[in-house]
């Protein structure tokens, strides 16, 4: 994993609790904690075909990760977002 990055992964919301912004609030809180701890960027991986999770990160302004030297061949797509100070 790149220096200065925190990884957010496995955010799972029970189907009956979806569409209530629970995952959005959780990811935003994790981003705030990472920023407070001095991380400059967050990264996350999503299983290919998990359309709901891809839409979640895109709605929070995450972008497909460009620097993926740490990535092993997998069935995941990687996303990242810079953390503003």
VEXMI-97156 format. One record per atom (N, C-alpha, C, O): atom name; chain; residue number from 0; residue in three letters; x, y, z. Coordinates in steps of 0.2 Angstrom, whole numbers. Atoms other than C-alpha are relative to their C-alpha. Layout:
BEGIN
+------+-----+-----+------+-------+-------+-------+
! atom ! mol ! seq ! type !     x !     y !     z !
+------+-----+-----+------+-------+-------+-------+
!   CA !   A ! NUM !  ALA !     X !     Y !     Z !
...
+------+-----+-----+------+-------+-------+-------+
END
This chain:
BEGIN
+------+-----+-----+------+-------+-------+-------+
! atom ! mol ! seq ! type !     x !     y !     z !
+------+-----+-----+------+-------+-------+-------+
!    N !   A !   0 !  UNK !     4 !    -6 !     0 !
!   CA !   A !   0 !  UNK !     0 !     0 !     0 !
!    C !   A !   0 !  UNK !     5 !     6 !     0 !
!    O !   A !   0 !  UNK !    10 !     6 !     3 !
!    N !   A !   1 !  UNK !    -4 !    -6 !     0 !
!   CA !   A !   1 !  UNK !     7 !    17 !    -4 !
!    C !   A !   1 !  UNK !     0 !     4 !     7 !
!    O !   A !   1 !  UNK !    -4 !     4 !    11 !
!    N !   A !   2 !  UNK !    -1 !    -4 !    -6 !
!   CA !   A !   2 !  UNK !    14 !    28 !    10 !
!    C !   A !   2 !  UNK !    -5 !     6 !     0 !
!    O !   A !   2 !  UNK !    -7 !     9 !    -4 !
!    N !   A !   3 !  UNK !     5 !    -5 !    -2 !
!   CA !   A !   3 !  UNK !     2 !    40 !    18 !
!    C !   A !   3 !  UNK !    -7 !    -2 !    -2 !
!    O !   A !   3 !  UNK !   -12 !     3 !    -2 !
!    N !   A !   4 !  UNK !     7 !     2 !     2 !
!   CA !   A !   4 !  UNK !   -14 !    30 !    13 !
!    C !   A !   4 !  UNK !    -3 !    -4 !     5 !
!    O !   A !   4 !  UNK !     1 !    -8 !     9 !
!    N !   A !   5 !  UNK !     4 !     4 !    -4 !
!   CA !   A !   5 !  UNK !   -27 !    23 !    23 !
!    C !   A !   5 !  UNK !    -5 !    -4 !    -4 !
!    O !   A !   5 !  UNK !    -8 !    -1 !    -9 !
!    N !   A !   6 !  UNK !     5 !     4 !     5 !
!   CA !   A !   6 !  UNK !   -38 !     9 !    16 !
!    C !   A !   6 !  UNK !    -7 !    -1 !     4 !
!    O !   A !   6 !  UNK !    -7 !    -3 !    10 !
!    N !   A !   7 !  UNK !     7 !     1 !    -2 !
!   CA !   A !   7 !  UNK !   -57 !     8 !    18 !
!    C !   A !   7 !  UNK !    -2 !    -6 !    -4 !
!    O !   A !   7 !  UNK !    -2 !    -6 !   -10 !
!    N !   A !   8 !  UNK !     3 !     6 !     4 !
!   CA !   A !   8 !  UNK !   -64 !    -9 !    14 !
!    C !   A !   8 !  UNK !    -5 !    -4 !     4 !
!    O !   A !   8 !  UNK !    -6 !    -3 !    10 !
!    N !   A !   9 !  UNK !     5 !     5 !    -3 !
!   CA !   A !   9 !  UNK !   -78 !   -21 !    18 !
!    C !   A !   9 !  UNK !    -6 !     5 !     3 !
!    O !   A !   9 !  UNK !    -7 !     3 !     9 !
!    N !   A !  10 !  UNK !     6 !    -3 !    -3 !
!   CA !   A !  10 !  UNK !   -92 !    -8 !    21 !
!    C !   A !  10 !  UNK !    -6 !    -3 !    -2 !
!    O !   A !  10 !  UNK !    -8 !    -3 !    -8 !
!    N !   A !  11 !  UNK !     5 !     4 !     2 !
!   CA !   A !  11 !  UNK !  -107 !   -18 !    22 !
!    C !   A !  11 !  UNK !    -6 !     2 !     4 !
!    O !   A !  11 !  UNK !    -6 !     3 !    10 !
!    N !   A !  12 !  UNK !     6 !    -3 !    -3 !
!   CA !   A !  12 !  UNK !  -125 !   -12 !    25 !
!    C !   A !  12 !  UNK !    -5 !    -6 !    -1 !
!    O !   A !  12 !  UNK !    -7 !    -8 !    -7 !
!    N !   A !  13 !  UNK !     5 !     5 !     0 !
!   CA !   A !  13 !  UNK !  -139 !   -24 !    29 !
!    C !   A !  13 !  UNK !    -5 !     3 !    -5 !
!    O !   A !  13 !  UNK !    -7 !     9 !    -5 !
!    N !   A !  14 !  UNK !     4 !    -3 !     5 !
!   CA !   A !  14 !  UNK !  -151 !   -23 !    14 !
!    C !   A !  14 !  UNK !    -6 !     4 !     3 !
!    O !   A !  14 !  UNK !    -8 !     9 !    -1 !
!    N !   A !  15 !  UNK !     6 !    -4 !    -3 !
!   CA !   A !  15 !  UNK !  -166 !   -17 !    25 !
!    C !   A !  15 !  UNK !     2 !     7 !     2 !
!    O !   A !  15 !  UNK !    -2 !    12 !     3 !
!    N !   A !  16 !  UNK !    -2 !    -6 !    -2 !
!   CA !   A !  16 !  UNK !  -155 !    -2 !    30 !
!    C !   A !  16 !  UNK !     3 !     4 !    -6 !
!    O !   A !  16 !  UNK !     6 !    10 !    -4 !
!    N !   A !  17 !  UNK !    -3 !    -4 !     5 !
!   CA !   A !  17 !  UNK !  -149 !     3 !    13 !
!    C !   A !  17 !  UNK !    -4 !     6 !    -2 !
!    O !   A !  17 !  UNK !   -10 !     6 !    -1 !
!    N !   A !  18 !  UNK !     3 !    -6 !     3 !
!   CA !   A !  18 !  UNK !  -153 !    19 !     4 !
!    C !   A !  18 !  UNK !    -2 !     5 !     6 !
!    O !   A !  18 !  UNK !    -7 !     9 !     5 !
!    N !   A !  19 !  UNK !     1 !    -5 !    -6 !
!   CA !   A !  19 !  UNK !  -153 !    29 !    21 !
!    C !   A !  19 !  UNK !     7 !     3 !     1 !
!    O !   A !  19 !  UNK !     7 !     7 !     7 !
!    N !   A !  20 !  UNK !    -7 !    -4 !    -1 !
!   CA !   A !  20 !  UNK !  -135 !    36 !    19 !
!    C !   A !  20 !  UNK !     4 !    -3 !     5 !
!    O !   A !  20 !  UNK !     9 !     1 !     7 !
!    N !   A !  21 !  UNK !    -4 !     3 !    -5 !
!   CA !   A !  21 !  UNK !  -128 !    24 !    32 !
!    C !   A !  21 !  UNK !     7 !    -1 !    -2 !
!    O !   A !  21 !  UNK !    12 !     1 !     1 !
!    N !   A !  22 !  UNK !    -7 !     1 !     3 !
!   CA !   A !  22 !  UNK !  -113 !    19 !    21 !
!    C !   A !  22 !  UNK !     3 !     6 !    -1 !
!    O !   A !  22 !  UNK !     9 !     7 !     0 !
!    N !   A !  23 !  UNK !    -3 !    -7 !     1 !
!   CA !   A !  23 !  UNK !  -110 !    37 !    16 !
!    C !   A !  23 !  UNK !     2 !     3 !     6 !
!    O !   A !  23 !  UNK !     8 !     5 !     6 !
!    N !   A !  24 !  UNK !    -2 !    -3 !    -7 !
!   CA !   A !  24 !  UNK !  -110 !    43 !    34 !
!    C !   A !  24 !  UNK !     6 !    -4 !     2 !
!    O !   A !  24 !  UNK !    11 !    -1 !     5 !
!    N !   A !  25 !  UNK !    -6 !     4 !    -3 !
!   CA !   A !  25 !  UNK !   -98 !    29 !    39 !
!    C !   A !  25 !  UNK !     6 !     1 !    -4 !
!    O !   A !  25 !  UNK !    12 !     2 !    -1 !
!    N !   A !  26 !  UNK !    -6 !    -2 !     4 !
!   CA !   A !  26 !  UNK !   -86 !    32 !    24 !
!    C !   A !  26 !  UNK !     3 !     7 !     2 !
!    O !   A !  26 !  UNK !     9 !     8 !     2 !
!    N !   A !  27 !  UNK !    -2 !    -7 !    -1 !
!   CA !   A !  27 !  UNK !   -86 !    51 !    27 !
!    C !   A !  27 !  UNK !     4 !     0 !     7 !
!    O !   A !  27 !  UNK !     8 !     4 !     8 !
!    N !   A !  28 !  UNK !    -3 !     0 !    -7 !
!   CA !   A !  28 !  UNK !   -82 !    48 !    46 !
!    C !   A !  28 !  UNK !     7 !    -4 !     0 !
!    O !   A !  28 !  UNK !    11 !    -1 !     3 !
!    N !   A !  29 !  UNK !    -7 !     3 !     0 !
!   CA !   A !  29 !  UNK !   -68 !    36 !    42 !
!    C !   A !  29 !  UNK !     5 !     4 !    -4 !
!    O !   A !  29 !  UNK !    11 !     4 !    -2 !
!    N !   A !  30 !  UNK !    -4 !    -5 !     3 !
!   CA !   A !  30 !  UNK !   -61 !    49 !    30 !
!    C !   A !  30 !  UNK !     2 !     5 !     5 !
!    O !   A !  30 !  UNK !     8 !     7 !     5 !
!    N !   A !  31 !  UNK !    -2 !    -5 !    -5 !
!   CA !   A !  31 !  UNK !   -61 !    62 !    44 !
!    C !   A !  31 !  UNK !     5 !    -3 !     5 !
!    O !   A !  31 !  UNK !    10 !     1 !     6 !
!    N !   A !  32 !  UNK !    -4 !     3 !    -5 !
!   CA !   A !  32 !  UNK !   -53 !    50 !    56 !
!    C !   A !  32 !  UNK !     7 !    -1 !    -4 !
!    O !   A !  32 !  UNK !    12 !     1 !    -1 !
!    N !   A !  33 !  UNK !    -7 !     1 !     3 !
!   CA !   A !  33 !  UNK !   -39 !    46 !    43 !
!    C !   A !  33 !  UNK !     3 !     7 !    -1 !
!    O !   A !  33 !  UNK !     9 !     7 !     0 !
!    N !   A !  34 !  UNK !    -2 !    -7 !     0 !
!   CA !   A !  34 !  UNK !   -37 !    65 !    40 !
!    C !   A !  34 !  UNK !     3 !     2 !     6 !
!    O !   A !  34 !  UNK !     9 !     4 !     7 !
!    N !   A !  35 !  UNK !    -2 !    -2 !    -6 !
!   CA !   A !  35 !  UNK !   -35 !    68 !    58 !
!    C !   A !  35 !  UNK !     6 !    -4 !     2 !
!    O !   A !  35 !  UNK !    10 !    -1 !     6 !
!    N !   A !  36 !  UNK !    -6 !     4 !    -2 !
!   CA !   A !  36 !  UNK !   -22 !    54 !    60 !
!    C !   A !  36 !  UNK !     6 !     1 !    -5 !
!    O !   A !  36 !  UNK !    11 !    -2 !    -4 !
!    N !   A !  37 !  UNK !    -6 !    -2 !     4 !
!   CA !   A !  37 !  UNK !   -11 !    62 !    46 !
!    C !   A !  37 !  UNK !     0 !    -3 !    -6 !
!    O !   A !  37 !  UNK !     5 !    -2 !   -10 !
!    N !   A !  38 !  UNK !     0 !     3 !     7 !
!   CA !   A !  38 !  UNK !   -16 !    52 !    31 !
!    C !   A !  38 !  UNK !    -1 !     5 !    -5 !
!    O !   A !  38 !  UNK !    -5 !     9 !    -4 !
!    N !   A !  39 !  UNK !     1 !    -5 !     5 !
!   CA !   A !  39 !  UNK !   -15 !    61 !    15 !
!    C !   A !  39 !  UNK !    -5 !    -3 !    -6 !
!    O !   A !  39 !  UNK !    -8 !     1 !   -10 !
!    N !   A !  40 !  UNK !     4 !     3 !     5 !
!   CA !   A !  40 !  UNK !   -26 !    49 !     4 !
!    C !   A !  40 !  UNK !    -3 !    -6 !     3 !
!    O !   A !  40 !  UNK !     0 !   -10 !     7 !
!    N !   A !  41 !  UNK !     4 !     6 !    -1 !
!   CA !   A !  41 !  UNK !   -39 !    35 !     6 !
!    C !   A !  41 !  UNK !     0 !    -4 !    -6 !
!    O !   A !  41 !  UNK !    -1 !    -1 !   -11 !
!    N !   A !  42 !  UNK !     1 !     4 !     6 !
!   CA !   A !  42 !  UNK !   -40 !    20 !    -5 !
!    C !   A !  42 !  UNK !    -5 !    -6 !     2 !
!    O !   A !  42 !  UNK !    -6 !    -7 !     8 !
!    N !   A !  43 !  UNK !     5 !     5 !    -2 !
!   CA !   A !  43 !  UNK !   -53 !     6 !    -6 !
!    C !   A !  43 !  UNK !    -1 !    -4 !    -6 !
!    O !   A !  43 !  UNK !     1 !    -2 !   -12 !
!    N !   A !  44 !  UNK !     1 !     5 !     5 !
!   CA !   A !  44 !  UNK !   -57 !    -9 !   -16 !
!    C !   A !  44 !  UNK !    -7 !    -3 !     0 !
!    O !   A !  44 !  UNK !   -10 !    -3 !     5 !
!    N !   A !  45 !  UNK !     7 !     2 !     1 !
!   CA !   A !  45 !  UNK !   -73 !   -15 !   -23 !
!    C !   A !  45 !  UNK !     0 !    -6 !    -5 !
!    O !   A !  45 !  UNK !     3 !    -6 !   -10 !
!    N !   A !  46 !  UNK !     1 !     6 !     5 !
!   CA !   A !  46 !  UNK !   -78 !   -32 !   -31 !
!    C !   A !  46 !  UNK !    -3 !     3 !    -6 !
!    O !   A !  46 !  UNK !    -8 !     6 !    -6 !
!    N !   A !  47 !  UNK !     3 !    -2 !     6 !
!   CA !   A !  47 !  UNK !   -81 !   -30 !   -49 !
!    C !   A !  47 !  UNK !    -7 !    -3 !     0 !
!    O !   A !  47 !  UNK !    -9 !    -8 !     2 !
!    N !   A !  48 !  UNK !     8 !     1 !     0 !
!   CA !   A !  48 !  UNK !  -100 !   -30 !   -52 !
!    C !   A !  48 !  UNK !    -4 !     2 !     6 !
!    O !   A !  48 !  UNK !   -10 !     1 !     6 !
!    N !   A !  49 !  UNK !     4 !    -3 !    -6 !
!   CA !   A !  49 !  UNK !  -104 !   -22 !   -35 !
!    C !   A !  49 !  UNK !    -2 !     7 !    -2 !
!    O !   A !  49 !  UNK !     1 !    12 !     0 !
!    N !   A !  50 !  UNK !     2 !    -7 !     2 !
!   CA !   A !  50 !  UNK !  -113 !    -8 !   -43 !
!    C !   A !  50 !  UNK !    -2 !     5 !     5 !
!    O !   A !  50 !  UNK !    -1 !    11 !     4 !
!    N !   A !  51 !  UNK !     2 !    -4 !    -6 !
!   CA !   A !  51 !  UNK !  -120 !    -1 !   -27 !
!    C !   A !  51 !  UNK !     6 !     3 !     3 !
!    O !   A !  51 !  UNK !     6 !     9 !     5 !
!    N !   A !  52 !  UNK !    -6 !    -3 !    -3 !
!   CA !   A !  52 !  UNK !  -103 !     1 !   -20 !
!    C !   A !  52 !  UNK !     4 !     5 !    -4 !
!    O !   A !  52 !  UNK !     7 !    10 !    -2 !
!    N !   A !  53 !  UNK !    -3 !    -4 !     5 !
!   CA !   A !  53 !  UNK !   -96 !     8 !   -36 !
!    C !   A !  53 !  UNK !    -3 !     7 !     0 !
!    O !   A !  53 !  UNK !     0 !    12 !     0 !
!    N !   A !  54 !  UNK !     4 !    -6 !     0 !
!   CA !   A !  54 !  UNK !  -110 !    21 !   -36 !
!    C !   A !  54 !  UNK !     1 !     4 !     7 !
!    O !   A !  54 !  UNK !     2 !    10 !     7 !
!    N !   A !  55 !  UNK !    -1 !    -3 !    -6 !
!   CA !   A !  55 !  UNK !  -107 !    25 !   -17 !
!    C !   A !  55 !  UNK !     7 !     4 !     0 !
!    O !   A !  55 !  UNK !     7 !    10 !     1 !
!    N !   A !  56 !  UNK !    -7 !    -3 !     0 !
!   CA !   A !  56 !  UNK !   -88 !    29 !   -19 !
!    C !   A !  56 !  UNK !     0 !     6 !    -5 !
!    O !   A !  56 !  UNK !     2 !    11 !    -4 !
!    N !   A !  57 !  UNK !     1 !    -5 !     5 !
!   CA !   A !  57 !  UNK !   -92 !    39 !   -35 !
!    C !   A !  57 !  UNK !    -4 !     6 !     2 !
!    O !   A !  57 !  UNK !    -2 !    12 !     1 !
!    N !   A !  58 !  UNK !     4 !    -5 !    -3 !
!   CA !   A !  58 !  UNK !  -105 !    49 !   -26 !
!    C !   A !  58 !  UNK !     4 !     4 !     5 !
!    O !   A !  58 !  UNK !     2 !    10 !     7 !
!    N !   A !  59 !  UNK !    -4 !    -4 !    -5 !
!   CA !   A !  59 !  UNK !   -92 !    54 !   -13 !
!    C !   A !  59 !  UNK !     7 !     2 !    -3 !
!    O !   A !  59 !  UNK !    11 !     4 !     1 !
!    N !   A !  60 !  UNK !    -5 !    -3 !     3 !
!   CA !   A !  60 !  UNK !   -80 !    60 !   -26 !
!    C !   A !  60 !  UNK !     7 !    -4 !     0 !
!    O !   A !  60 !  UNK !    12 !    -1 !    -1 !
!    N !   A !  61 !  UNK !    -6 !     4 !     1 !
!   CA !   A !  61 !  UNK !   -68 !    45 !   -26 !
!    C !   A !  61 !  UNK !     1 !    -1 !    -7 !
!    O !   A !  61 !  UNK !    -4 !    -1 !   -11 !
!    N !   A !  62 !  UNK !    -2 !     1 !     7 !
!   CA !   A !  62 !  UNK !   -59 !    41 !   -42 !
!    C !   A !  62 !  UNK !     3 !    -7 !    -1 !
!    O !   A !  62 !  UNK !     6 !    -9 !     4 !
!    N !   A !  63 !  UNK !    -4 !     6 !     1 !
!   CA !   A !  63 !  UNK !   -52 !    25 !   -50 !
!    C !   A !  63 !  UNK !     7 !     1 !     2 !
!    O !   A !  63 !  UNK !    10 !     7 !     0 !
!    N !   A !  64 !  UNK !    -7 !    -1 !    -2 !
!   CA !   A !  64 !  UNK !   -35 !    23 !   -42 !
!    C !   A !  64 !  UNK !     5 !    -1 !    -6 !
!    O !   A !  64 !  UNK !     4 !    -5 !   -10 !
!    N !   A !  65 !  UNK !    -5 !     0 !     5 !
!   CA !   A !  65 !  UNK !   -21 !    27 !   -54 !
!    C !   A !  65 !  UNK !     7 !    -3 !     2 !
!    O !   A !  65 !  UNK !     9 !    -7 !    -2 !
!    N !   A !  66 !  UNK !    -6 !     3 !    -2 !
!   CA !   A !  66 !  UNK !    -6 !    22 !   -44 !
!    C !   A !  66 !  UNK !    -1 !    -6 !     4 !
!    O !   A !  66 !  UNK !    -3 !    -6 !    10 !
!    N !   A !  67 !  UNK !     2 !     6 !    -3 !
!   CA !   A !  67 !  UNK !    -9 !     4 !   -41 !
!    C !   A !  67 !  UNK !     6 !    -5 !     0 !
!    O !   A !  67 !  UNK !     5 !   -11 !    -1 !
!    N !   A !  68 !  UNK !    -6 !     4 !     0 !
!   CA !   A !  68 !  UNK !     9 !    -3 !   -39 !
!    C !   A !  68 !  UNK !    -1 !    -6 !     5 !
!    O !   A !  68 !  UNK !     2 !   -11 !     5 !
!    N !   A !  69 !  UNK !     1 !     5 !    -6 !
!   CA !   A !  69 !  UNK !     3 !   -12 !   -23 !
!    C !   A !  69 !  UNK !    -5 !    -5 !    -2 !
!    O !   A !  69 !  UNK !    -5 !   -10 !     2 !
!    N !   A !  70 !  UNK !     6 !     5 !     1 !
!   CA !   A !  70 !  UNK !   -11 !   -21 !   -31 !
!    C !   A !  70 !  UNK !     3 !    -7 !    -3 !
!    O !   A !  70 !  UNK !     7 !    -7 !    -7 !
!    N !   A !  71 !  UNK !    -1 !     7 !     3 !
!   CA !   A !  71 !  UNK !   -10 !   -40 !   -34 !
!    C !   A !  71 !  UNK !    -6 !    -1 !    -5 !
!    O !   A !  71 !  UNK !   -11 !     2 !    -4 !
!    N !   A !  72 !  UNK !     5 !     2 !     4 !
!   CA !   A !  72 !  UNK !   -20 !   -47 !   -48 !
!    C !   A !  72 !  UNK !    -6 !    -2 !     4 !
!    O !   A !  72 !  UNK !    -6 !    -7 !     8 !
!    N !   A !  73 !  UNK !     6 !     1 !    -4 !
!   CA !   A !  73 !  UNK !   -38 !   -48 !   -41 !
!    C !   A !  73 !  UNK !    -6 !     1 !    -4 !
!    O !   A !  73 !  UNK !    -6 !     3 !   -10 !
!    N !   A !  74 !  UNK !     6 !    -1 !     3 !
!   CA !   A !  74 !  UNK !   -56 !   -47 !   -45 !
!    C !   A !  74 !  UNK !    -3 !     7 !     3 !
!    O !   A !  74 !  UNK !    -9 !     8 !     3 !
!    N !   A !  75 !  UNK !     2 !    -7 !    -3 !
!   CA !   A !  75 !  UNK !   -57 !   -29 !   -37 !
!    C !   A !  75 !  UNK !     2 !     6 !    -4 !
!    O !   A !  75 !  UNK !     7 !     5 !    -8 !
!    N !   A !  76 !  UNK !    -2 !    -6 !     3 !
!   CA !   A !  76 !  UNK !   -57 !   -12 !   -44 !
!    C !   A !  76 !  UNK !     2 !     5 !     6 !
!    O !   A !  76 !  UNK !    -1 !     5 !    12 !
!    N !   A !  77 !  UNK !    -3 !    -4 !    -6 !
!   CA !   A !  77 !  UNK !   -47 !     1 !   -33 !
!    C !   A !  77 !  UNK !    -2 !     7 !    -2 !
!    O !   A !  77 !  UNK !    -2 !     9 !    -7 !
!    N !   A !  78 !  UNK !     2 !    -7 !     0 !
!   CA !   A !  78 !  UNK !   -53 !    19 !   -29 !
!    C !   A !  78 !  UNK !     4 !     3 !     5 !
!    O !   A !  78 !  UNK !     7 !     0 !     9 !
!    N !   A !  79 !  UNK !    -4 !    -4 !    -4 !
!   CA !   A !  79 !  UNK !   -44 !    33 !   -21 !
!    C !   A !  79 !  UNK !    -4 !     7 !     1 !
!    O !   A !  79 !  UNK !    -7 !     9 !    -3 !
!    N !   A !  80 !  UNK !     2 !    -7 !    -1 !
!   CA !   A !  80 !  UNK !   -48 !    50 !   -14 !
!    C !   A !  80 !  UNK !     6 !     4 !     4 !
!    O !   A !  80 !  UNK !     8 !     1 !     9 !
!    N !   A !  81 !  UNK !    -4 !    -4 !    -4 !
!   CA !   A !  81 !  UNK !   -36 !    64 !    -8 !
!    C !   A !  81 !  UNK !    -4 !     3 !     6 !
!    O !   A !  81 !  UNK !   -10 !     4 !     5 !
!    N !   A !  82 !  UNK !     3 !    -3 !    -6 !
!   CA !   A !  82 !  UNK !   -39 !    70 !     9 !
!    C !   A !  82 !  UNK !     2 !     8 !     1 !
!    O !   A !  82 !  UNK !     8 !     9 !     1 !
!    N !   A !  83 !  UNK !    -2 !    -7 !    -1 !
!   CA !   A !  83 !  UNK !   -39 !    89 !    11 !
!    C !   A !  83 !  UNK !     1 !     2 !     7 !
!    O !   A !  83 !  UNK !    -3 !    -1 !    12 !
!    N !   A !  84 !  UNK !    -1 !    -2 !    -6 !
!   CA !   A !  84 !  UNK !   -32 !    97 !    26 !
!    C !   A !  84 !  UNK !    -4 !     6 !     3 !
!    O !   A !  84 !  UNK !    -3 !     8 !     8 !
+------+-----+-----+------+-------+-------+-------+
END
